[in-house]
């Protein structure tokens, strides 16, 4: 199950709820909570991601706050790898490193613990995961943060890619990108 059929993709897409005008008018929000509450769909998705990543040389899975935590922790457990949360500034209790990124109006910042990827391997390989990629700002900052920490963001996975916003085109060309579903 390294690649999904058209029918399998349609199945997963059917489990994602569209919420019009959220968080502001004109936005069609892709709500993955309906996929999460469907145990068969969620299990199918995690099984697929496990098959896709099981033979890759990965040492950690990093998830972007907050929905990336859900997919990342489940997949890390299945792969028997450590999970690292990437959080908004000020949410982690220990010494951190951070990366700023531009928003439509202003800036935001993501952080990880300074020792997040410490292990016996030099430059450990990391899979970054999030539920959705739109413009790519948070993902790009997260990839930069992983690489800045001394690890290698080898792969980035997004459950949904809003392709019309070209977010994956903004990402590090040295990072392999996989989007389960494209809209």
C-alpha positions as CSV (number, residue, x, y, z in Angstrom):
1,X,0.0,0.0,0.0
2,X,2.9,2.4,-0.9
3,X,0.5,4.3,-3.1
4,X,-3.2,4.9,-2.7
5,X,-5.7,4.2,-5.5
6,X,-8.1,6.8,-6.6
7,X,-10.9,5.1,-4.7
8,X,-8.8,4.9,-1.5
9,X,-8.0,8.7,-1.8
10,X,-11.7,9.4,-2.4
11,X,-12.6,7.3,0.7
12,X,-10.2,9.4,2.9
13,X,-11.4,12.6,1.4
14,X,-15.0,11.6,2.1
15,X,-14.1,11.5,5.8
16,X,-12.9,15.1,5.9
17,X,-15.5,17.7,6.6
18,X,-15.7,21.0,4.7
19,X,-16.5,24.0,6.9
20,X,-17.3,27.1,4.8
21,X,-16.2,30.6,6.0
22,X,-13.9,29.3,8.7
23,X,-11.9,30.9,10.2
24,X,-12.9,33.9,8.0
25,X,-15.3,34.5,5.1
26,X,-14.2,32.9,1.8
27,X,-12.1,30.1,3.4
28,X,-13.2,26.5,3.0
29,X,-11.7,24.8,6.1
30,X,-10.7,21.1,5.8
31,X,-11.7,19.7,9.2
32,X,-9.9,16.4,9.9
33,X,-11.7,15.7,13.2
34,X,-14.3,13.8,11.2
35,X,-11.5,11.5,9.9
36,X,-10.0,11.1,13.3
37,X,-13.3,10.0,14.9
38,X,-13.8,7.3,12.2
39,X,-11.6,4.5,13.7
40,X,-11.5,2.6,10.4
41,X,-10.5,5.6,8.3
42,X,-7.9,6.8,10.8
43,X,-6.4,3.3,11.1
44,X,-6.4,2.9,7.3
45,X,-4.5,6.2,7.0
46,X,-1.9,5.3,9.7
47,X,-1.5,1.8,8.1
48,X,-0.8,3.6,4.8
49,X,1.7,6.0,6.3
50,X,3.5,3.1,8.1
51,X,3.8,1.2,4.8
52,X,5.1,4.3,3.0
53,X,7.7,5.2,5.6
54,X,8.7,1.8,7.2
55,X,11.7,1.2,5.0
56,X,13.0,4.8,5.1
57,X,16.1,5.6,7.1
58,X,14.2,7.7,9.8
59,X,15.2,8.3,13.4
60,X,12.5,10.6,14.6
61,X,9.0,11.9,13.6
62,X,8.3,15.6,14.3
63,X,4.7,16.9,14.3
64,X,3.7,20.5,13.9
65,X,1.3,21.9,16.5
66,X,-1.4,20.9,16.9
67,X,-2.9,18.4,14.5
68,X,0.5,17.2,13.3
69,X,0.9,15.9,16.9
70,X,-2.0,13.5,16.3
71,X,-0.7,11.9,13.1
72,X,3.0,12.2,14.1
73,X,2.6,10.5,17.5
74,X,0.5,7.7,16.0
75,X,3.0,7.1,13.2
76,X,6.1,7.4,15.5
77,X,4.6,4.7,17.7
78,X,3.9,2.4,14.8
79,X,7.5,3.0,13.4
80,X,9.0,2.6,16.8
81,X,10.7,6.1,16.5
82,X,10.8,9.0,18.9
83,X,8.2,11.8,18.5
84,X,9.2,15.5,18.7
85,X,6.6,18.2,19.0
86,X,7.2,21.5,17.1
87,X,5.3,24.1,19.0
88,X,4.4,27.8,18.9
89,X,6.7,30.1,20.8
90,X,6.5,29.9,24.6
91,X,4.8,26.5,24.9
92,X,7.9,24.3,25.7
93,X,9.3,24.1,29.2
94,X,13.0,23.7,28.5
95,X,15.7,25.5,26.6
96,X,14.5,25.9,23.0
97,X,15.7,27.0,19.5
98,X,13.2,28.8,17.3
99,X,12.5,29.9,13.7
100,X,10.4,32.8,12.7
101,X,8.2,32.9,9.6
102,X,6.0,35.4,7.9
103,X,2.2,35.4,8.1
104,X,-0.3,37.4,6.0
105,X,-0.1,40.1,8.7
106,X,3.0,39.9,10.8
107,X,5.2,37.0,12.0
108,X,4.9,33.8,14.0
109,X,7.5,31.5,15.5
110,X,8.0,27.8,16.1
111,X,10.2,26.1,18.6
112,X,11.7,22.8,19.6
113,X,13.8,21.8,22.6
114,X,17.5,22.3,22.0
115,X,18.1,18.6,22.7
116,X,15.0,17.3,20.7
117,X,17.0,15.1,18.3
118,X,19.8,14.0,20.5
119,X,20.7,10.3,20.0
120,X,23.7,8.1,19.3
121,X,23.5,9.0,15.6
122,X,25.1,12.2,14.2
123,X,22.6,14.2,12.0
124,X,19.6,12.0,12.6
125,X,16.9,11.8,9.9
126,X,13.6,13.3,10.7
127,X,10.1,13.0,9.1
128,X,8.1,16.1,9.5
129,X,4.3,15.7,9.5
130,X,1.2,17.9,9.6
131,X,-2.4,17.6,8.7
132,X,-2.4,20.2,5.9
133,X,-0.1,22.4,3.9
134,X,-1.5,25.7,2.5
135,X,1.1,28.4,1.8
136,X,3.9,26.5,3.4
137,X,5.2,29.1,5.9
138,X,4.9,26.9,9.0
139,X,6.3,23.9,7.2
140,X,9.2,25.8,5.8
141,X,10.1,27.2,9.2
142,X,9.8,23.7,10.8
143,X,12.1,22.2,8.2
144,X,14.6,25.0,8.8
145,X,14.3,24.5,12.6
146,X,15.0,20.8,12.3
147,X,18.0,21.3,10.1
148,X,19.3,24.2,12.3
149,X,19.1,21.8,15.3
150,X,21.7,19.5,13.7
151,X,19.2,16.9,12.5
152,X,18.2,16.3,8.8
153,X,14.6,16.9,7.7
154,X,14.7,14.0,5.2
155,X,11.0,13.8,4.5
156,X,7.9,16.0,5.0
157,X,4.4,14.5,4.9
158,X,1.0,16.3,4.7
159,X,-2.3,14.6,4.9
160,X,-3.9,17.3,2.7
161,X,-2.1,19.5,0.2
162,X,-4.0,22.6,-1.0
163,X,-2.1,22.5,-4.3
164,X,-3.6,25.8,-5.6
165,X,-1.7,27.6,-2.8
166,X,1.7,26.1,-4.0
167,X,2.9,25.5,-0.4
168,X,5.1,22.5,-1.2
169,X,7.0,24.6,-3.8
170,X,8.3,26.8,-1.0
171,X,9.9,23.9,0.9
172,X,13.5,22.8,1.1
173,X,14.5,21.1,-2.2
174,X,16.6,18.6,-0.1
175,X,13.4,17.3,1.7
176,X,11.3,14.7,0.1
177,X,7.6,15.7,0.1
178,X,4.7,13.4,0.2
179,X,1.1,14.5,0.3
180,X,-1.5,11.8,0.9
181,X,-4.4,13.8,-0.6
182,X,-4.3,16.8,-3.0
183,X,-7.1,19.3,-3.3
